[in-house]
Structure formats: structure tokens, C-alpha cells
Amino acid sequence: MKIQKRDGRVVFYEEDKIVEAIRKANNEVEEKDRAEEALITKILEAVKEEDKDLQTVEHVQDVIEQHLVERNKYALAKKYIVYRYQRSLLRKSNTTDESILKLIRNENKELAEENSNKNTRLASTQRDYIAGEVSRDVTRRMLLPEHISMAHDNGAIHFHDADYFIQPIFNCCLINIKDMLDNGTSINGKMIESPKSFQVACTVTTQIIAAVASNQYGGQSVNIRHLGKYLRKSREKFEAQLESEFGEGLEPAVKARFVDIRLQDELRSGVQTIQYQINTLMTTNGQAPFVTLFLHIDEEDEYVEETVMIITEILRQRLEGTKNEKGVYVTPAFPKLIYVLDENNCLKGGKYDHVTRLAAKCSAKRMYPDYISAKKMRENYEGNVFSCMGCRSFLAPWKDENGKYQFEGRFNQGVVSLNLPQIGILAEGNEETFWKLMDERLELCYEALMCRHKALLKVVSDVSPIHWQYGAIARLKKGETIEKLLYGGYSSISLGYIGLYEVTWLMKGVSHTDPSGKEFALRVMDYMNQAVQRWKKETNIGFALYGTPAETLCYRFARIDRERFGDIPNVTDKGYYTNSYHVDVREPIDAFTKFTFESEFQNKSLGGAISYVEVPNLMNNLEAIEEVIRFIYDNIQYGEFNTKSDYCHECGYDGEILINEDNEWECPQCHNKDHARMNVTRRTCGYLGENFWNSGKTREIKARVLHL
């Protein structure tokens, strides 16, 4: 028999704990009121006679009290009830002490692996994590309804970012960088006017990014096209300076050459400013800003040629890499890059194909950029092409009072994710039961998402002037609430989901790539979509279905379900669940088939979706990469490449980092064992569990599959 604790954990039944509790109560009453050993034995037998595989701890305690009262042990029953109440109070007291001490001692591996961008050894990062642990505790005990907290603890749902929930902040956004650069802004109470040159515009942009990142918990995205105007301003400034200095004394061709030389230098310096500032500035939570640069060559933009120059330089510098403290060129974690494929650059004879070929080389060496198909985006979003937010969630189309589409200056309120495999486990193959459970779990998600929404209702613009008063999101008045920005679809709020593959396997006995499994999987997607559309209609809030890239959540859900339900073949026994709608990494499938299959699910997950293919030896596969890029443009909205990308920041070693005999990651070149100083590929499945020795006696990660 197993016992479900109040925090949702499932543990094996231990009768010794019942005996201990009754004996402690015995010590508090007179001898005549005590429970003799025979009564204790009878109580234990009564618990066993329930003959249930799983019982709640509350039910077991109710059985104990019932037998004490039946034997007229009223005084003892009262003491036992008081004992239960005291234990309940203890459970409701602060529970952060041990987790914080483990953090300070650097013993909390779960936190260390949760965010590769945050080093848990650093004092600044520890400060943020300590605050996060306090926030989780307060959120769980006081701010969320108990059934939502239990659903989270039990792995039915995941309430994302509870470590920031007590603060009046939101998830991620698209910074309205155009408004802030063109009309000026204010940072830390200091006015920043519209820049007069490209390099100053780049500096101001990084200052804005750092300030924005310090006042929210998710990522930020910036459309790089808005810097094109300032590159032209620099050109015009250089032309005016030469004209003023030399007049007719220089040949036009010589003047043009001088201007080009100075402009190229300005371009290099400005882009380098962005790259180095983003990677060296620290936000108030002790990490570099989680920023994405959106690279779109839009020929309707009057500054398109300047934009092409900027994008080319960004890709060139990313291809080169950034020097670490040892002077070795490494791949910087940020900024993330998203490159848009359009008719003019999709490697089909377009004017800007040369830029895309540079992007392909960059992908081969540095893993970025990701790729968005403008063609597919226009099909899905009313003809619009725009960046996803830092969390890779997409906004729905929204028009301002003038009927003009607006995407920048909008944000995501928060995310709650649904554990689909757990529903499949509980349904035991019965579809009627499955859909009933789906309704119950979706209702839980809705309640949890409304907790996120309500937490923002009374937030005033003063809590983050950079967001609400000086243009990153809006230009509200001091003291004005942000409430109007939470309705009408201006901001989104997301329902995530994990494990479509596993739930299909549980209900149909096949993968969702099998025709019979696909039919069921698409019904599940439609069912979730219908739910978010219903919520949206009922509340006027921008609910959206989000194929979250939360790899650690894939592991968490699987771990909880494995502890509760044991090893289920092809489900919990893997140690991970498959992310959102993705094909399981163990399935033999080529890149083109995978993208074609997953594109149908992306189209049903318009609140956010990303698909990948894993390519071995990217540097030797440029032709294959270019072929896949052409395929992305025609077939799928958002695609990326993955490969082995282990890297040691200590010595610059660019090869596979293995696990040593002490079960620690260790660089084979400098023998560095500090995980925070390494990039270690966890493979695209997100598996973070136990590794194993294969038949070749080499350490490897489970579920490694190469798709191309």
C-alpha cells in the first residue's frame, strides 16, 4: 500500500509512524485513557483491511481517530487531534531553510541545472535564488488555493515561475524598441534622448534590454530592423563631416570610399557593443539578459539595405565567437538569434540568399540562428511576420485604435502547463474517462492561470517605469494601473502541455506518428484549443495554447509519475516525457518527415511552437543544412538545428565532455569539473536523469538520436 502525502508525494505505507504517533499521544494522557497494544494492533489491522493500493494520509488518520472514539478513548483522541493540528501548523510554517542552506553549500543540483545561464556559486545569483525559494514557499502556502498547490506538487499541472510570483512582474515581452529609440526614454530617472548615430543607438538598446530584463522574469525580444534608421544617420553624419571639411577638394568616389570605411567601422563597433554588453551586463537577478534578436529582411522597410548590413555583421560576429577569459573564442549564450526566411532569402535565387548562406554557416558552427518561415507565419497570423517572445511564445494578432496591427510593446502574463501522460495513466485506456479527466485538469489549469492574471490586476506603472511609463510596453501615467493591458488580447496568457507522444501511446498503444495515433493526438490538440478559445471568449483575456520548450519540466513530470505509478514501458521508464507535440527522440525519422509531421501540430499551437532536427557534424553538412533551410521556408513556421555542442569555458575545449568515474562531468583537456563552466549537451529530449554504461563501456546519455 502507498500513502499520498498532503504535498502530493506518494510514499510507501509505514505503520511504525502510526505507532509512534499514538504512543506520543499516550504519553500526554493518564494511564487509564491510553491505548493498549491490542488496540494499536487493531487500528493497524483496520488500516490494512481498507485493501486499497493508494490512500491519503488524512483518511488513515481519520480511521485512527474513529477507532479511538469507538473505544471511549476521548482524551487520547483529543491529544491525537491536537498532535495532528500541531503537525499541520508545522507543515504550514516556513519550508525554505534546508533548500536555502543547500543552495549556499552548492548542493542543490536541481537549481544548478534549472538555468544554464545562472551560476549558483555567484553571490548575486544566490541572492536571486534565495528570494525565489522564499517566493515558492509563500506562493505554495498562502497565495495559491490549496488544491492548485497540490495539483502542482502532484505533477498534474505545473505552475511556472512560482519563484517570482510574489512580485508584481510578468513573464516575457516584445520590447517596443522603435518607440523608445525614436521618442526617447528614461532609465533610473535619467532622460535618454533619441540617438544621433548607430553606435549610440546600439549602446542605448543594450541599456534598455538590461533595465527591462531586471524587472521581469522571462525573456525579451528586439527587432533589429529599427536600428537601420540610425545606421543611415551615421552615414549622413559622416557625409556631412567630409563635405564640411573638404568641400569640393575630394573626388566624389573618394568621399564615398571614406564614408564606407567609417560606416563599416561604426557598424562593427555598434554590433560588438550589443554582443559584449549583453554578455557582460548583469541584471538584478544575477544573470545576463535573456534576449533574442529578430533578424528580418523586409523589403517594404525604407531602411532595408541598412538592416541587411546590420544582420550580416551580427551573423559574422556570431560566427567568429566571443573571447572568454582565456582568450579563446567561444559561442556566447546570448543574444539568441532568430532569422526570418522570406521570398528574398530562402535560397531559391533571392536577392539576399548570400545572407542566408552566412546564417547557415553560423548555425553549423554556433548553433544559431533559429529559423522562422515568413510564408508560414503569414498563413497563421493574418499576413503578419513578427518575433516570438524570449520564452518562444507567440502573440495573437491585435490591432490598435487606428486598425493597425501591433506586436511590439506586448507581453505574456504567465504560463501553466498540463501533464498529458498522467491523464493517460489514470484513464487506463478508457476514452470516456480520459476526456472527463481532461475537463477536470483543464479546469485546474484555468484556475491557476487566473491566479496569474489576478496577481497583475492592481499593479501600477510605478513598479517598473521602464516597462509601463517609458515605452518598453506602454507610456502610462504615474500611479496608473496596467489593468487595461491585461484584456482584449493585448497580452497573452499561456496553457502549456507536455507529453502528447506518451499520452497517445497510453491511450492507443502507438506513437502519434502512426495514423491511428495521429488522429487521437490531433483530437487532444483540438480539445485544448477549444478550451483556451472558450476561456478567451468568456473572459476577454488572451489565452493561448503554447508548445512550451520546457525541457526540465519533461523530466519533472516523468519523475513524479514514475514515483507514483512505477515503470510504465515507453512512458515513465524513459525518465523523461517528450516535449509538447514533438516526435519522441528514439523514433527513426528523417528531418524532412519530422518537420512535415510536426508542422500540422505547430499550426494548432499558435501560442508558441518550435521544432528541431538534430544534425551530426554540422560543419561538414552545410549542403544538408541549406536543404533543410529551404524546406523550413515551405513547410514549417519555426525550426532549429541541434547537434552535439559540448564546450568547456575554462580552457576552450570544443569536444564531447564525458562523465568520469565519480559520476561528474569532467573536461578531458583541463579536467575542469565545474558544471557551471561548461556547456554540456543534454540532447534534445531534455533528459536530465541517470546515465548508464552502454555495451561499449562508454558513458552516454539516454535517448540520443540523430535525425539526419
C-alpha angles and dihedrals in degrees: 000000000000130000125218110218124214092257090057097257117136116218136169116272113260114190091190088074091057091049091049093050094049092047091051089053089046090059090058097057138057118276094253090058096049125108111247121222091259091058092047089052091049091051091051090050091050091054091050092046089064083080096202126143091217130028132171119243089236092058092050090051091048089055090052093050092047093055093046091052092046088056091050091248090143097149091049092046089052091052090048090050090050089048090053090048092050090050089049091053090049090053090051092051122094111303099182101089099092095040091051093048090050089051093052090047089048091238098123102099093173091062092042091057097038095082121019089195094064123070108209091203093067118095092223092052093044089054090057092045092050090053088047093054090051090049092051091051095048091043093052097043103035117009104047125059109258094245090054091050091049092048089053093047091047092053095243089122136359120231099206124220099007085158088075101032097103090060124080094244137111139219119262140329152190104247113227090228093162093061093044094050097040098042101027129241142214129246123187090349094306123119116237113195127208108286121251096205142033097250093051089048089054092050092048090047092056091047090052091048092052093048093047093046091053092059103048135042102227134063132285129223126206126193105225093204090082090070091062091082091058094048087057089049089056091050091050091048092052091047091051092048093052091046091050093046102041107013108181091349093096129060113246091241091053091048090050090050092050090049092050092050093050092043093051089051090049090048094051093046094047095050090044088053090055093047097045097038093052091049097044103036113090122209121220090268092062101254141094114269112275093231133163125201114212112215111197125159101208112179091199088067113096089218095051095125091052089048090053090052092050094047091048092052092047090053092044093053092044089051090053093048131211126283116247124211089280091056093250119137109243136173109264116225092221150087097036111217128218115188119198119222113211137160090276096055111021094112094259098112097292125158093250101039089119089067091052091051088055089050089052091053089049091051090050094054106025105025092239149133111053115211132237122190110225088197094059093039091056089052092052103037108042095271096311131131117199142143126272116235122261091270088056092248120136129221124229118244112276131180127210126225089281093055093252120139114246127189105151115080092038131112150189119253096205147294139254119184131209124223101223097179092058089058089051092050093052093044091057092207095309109129095198090056090044096057092044090054090045090058091050094048094045089053089053090051091049092052091048092048090050088055087058092047095047091049088065099044098092097035111129126213092247093074090074114009092180089062105035107023107029105045113268087113106350146340100240125164122261110275093017116132122236091227097116090057091058095064140058094041094288088127127027132226117198140224107201126193137198132200111021088156094053096045089051090051091050094049101036105020092236139081119268086246087070111088094241091046092046092056090055093043092053090050089054090051091049091048092054091045091052089052095052091045090052091049090048092053094046097047107024087232121132101250114176139179110243127195092209120206091216102145096173090054089057087060096042095053092047092049093051093048092046091054091048103038103021127226112341112185114252091000121058096004091072093065093231141057123228115259116257110303096343124135111253109263092234094062114103102237133142124235097254095048090047094051092045092050096044094045090074089056093045088058088058093047101059094152087073139328138167131177130192141193123204116228123188119222096006094187090061094046105060093131090052091048092051090049090053090047090056088048092051091055093056101034119027137034101221127019138162140181125239130189141149105304107165112158138172115218090192098067106003095251108167104195141082115313112211137196115257129219090275089059092250129129107252131181108233091213106049098008092235109170099182104116091199089062094056140070103217117182112233090188122246095283090072092230110170100167136100118324123214144207111257126210090272091059092242124127112246140166119252120252098021108166131169110212099193 
